[in-house]
């Protein structure tokens, strides 16, 4: 259990990354981000998984519906595919992911490590 959680445990993002993503400034492309999310209290306790930038939600959800850049329905792999238009300036950014459960607990921001 997580200290101070009253026996409840937070959802965890075990693996995250870009899948089948090829982007260029001149051509644009699809950014496909996936995350493997678990909750010690079961899959049904995962309420949502969100995309963050610099610690702030961008209002975009990663879904586990088999149609959102993830692999199949209810397999704990959540995904999002975002089309980037040609002409985007070259850049390097860190996108973050956070998972939330039905009792109000949330994971650490991935890709950061949290030590208890």
CORPEZI-V337726 format. One record per backbone hydrogen bond with DSSP energy under -1.0 kcal/mol. NH is the residue of the N-H (numbers start at 0). CO is the residue of the C=O. Records with the same first field share a line. If there is no record, write none. Layout:
NH=CO + CO
This chain:
4=1
7=4
11=37
13=35
14=35
16=33
18=31
23=27
27=23
28=83
30=81
32=79
33=16
34=77
35=14
36=75
37=11
41=38
44=41
45=42
46=99
47=99
49=97
50=59
51=95
52=55
55=52
57=50
61=48
62=78
73=63
77=34
78=62
79=32
81=30
83=28
86=24
95=51
96=109
97=49
99=47
100=104
101=44
103=100
106=98
109=96
111=108
